[in-house]
């Protein structure tokens, strides 16, 4: 039987067709990191860490110091995961594990033209949160979560954010 064209029928979509944009899934956590000011002085800083499945390679860390403007850093999820086990990073973001008072901690150093900052975080909440992100998007599967059409369109439009 020959193929019949049915102009009134809805288009058939396959599993890889991304014309309908699904809402991204997220993982977020509220933590308190310690801003290291000197060898003996630190101050607690409320911090929100975030992850979105539509930006699967990145994590965000938003520092929310009371009475100040929040500061947002976005960097590689792989960098954070590796930094829980060994010293990683160059330049703007560096992460390394350490121990203090018998508890596992992680240091996060940030550098920009505006200055430098060193923070210390408990490793356990970071590990638990990272495990949530890995359940959302397993390592190695990140490219399958990117809307390539939207990314290319954003680049052609002058670099606007592809997730908008």
ABEGO torsion letter per residue (X at the ends): XBBBBBAABBBBBBAABAABBBBBBBBBBBBBBBBBABAABBBBBBBBBBBBAABAABBBBBBBBBGBBBBBBBBBAAAAAAAAABBBEBEABBBBBBBBGGBBBBBBBBBBAAEBBBBBBBAAAAAAAAAAAAAABBBGAAAAABBAAAAAAAAAAGGBBAAX
